[in-house]
């Protein structure tokens, strides 16, 4: 059996030991009571799907495991990347950033280092000229420009690409982590609600662009990042 990945809870057992599920469901695999089976994925970008971890926190623990005994899933057609079992062997604990896509390290750099620095400026730009920024944001979202596509189009391309590469769960978590970084950066400011919303959009765009950095050209990446929304003076600074 191939080695699979799972994120979240595992008992404190030595690597290599077999772990039996403490509360196995009897109606395999359609008992949705909490934690009724181990949930694993064959594509690491989906390891964070339905983990039950809320609010989303970071880091998580990511494990490489081997399912033992009877296995199954809800639908081979819709969930071919997913496997469920009541018994696993722990192979190793691996780097959590892998769950945030193949570019997980770069994503974390954007979320942890770049967004906190930029979020205050994004919010300040909005509150300094709400009407002007609202118009610029609309133009970016709907029209784009000569050098990049529209923001909405780029977001749809990113979502479709995440699905194709089995990184939809990764993108969802990336967006949540980006918004949380904005919340933390603006916590001690008097930024307006609309400034928060604008900063959220800029932050998620930057983080998702990092996820797909190696897959898209500048036409898509600049649209995701909102290139052109910053004033020339701000960009120069």
Helices and strands as residue ranges (DSSP letters): E 4-7, E 18-20, E 38-41, G 44-46, E 62-72, E 82-94, G 96-100, H 104-109, I 110-114, H 115-128, H 130-142, H 151-164, H 168-186, H 193-211, H 218-225, H 232-236
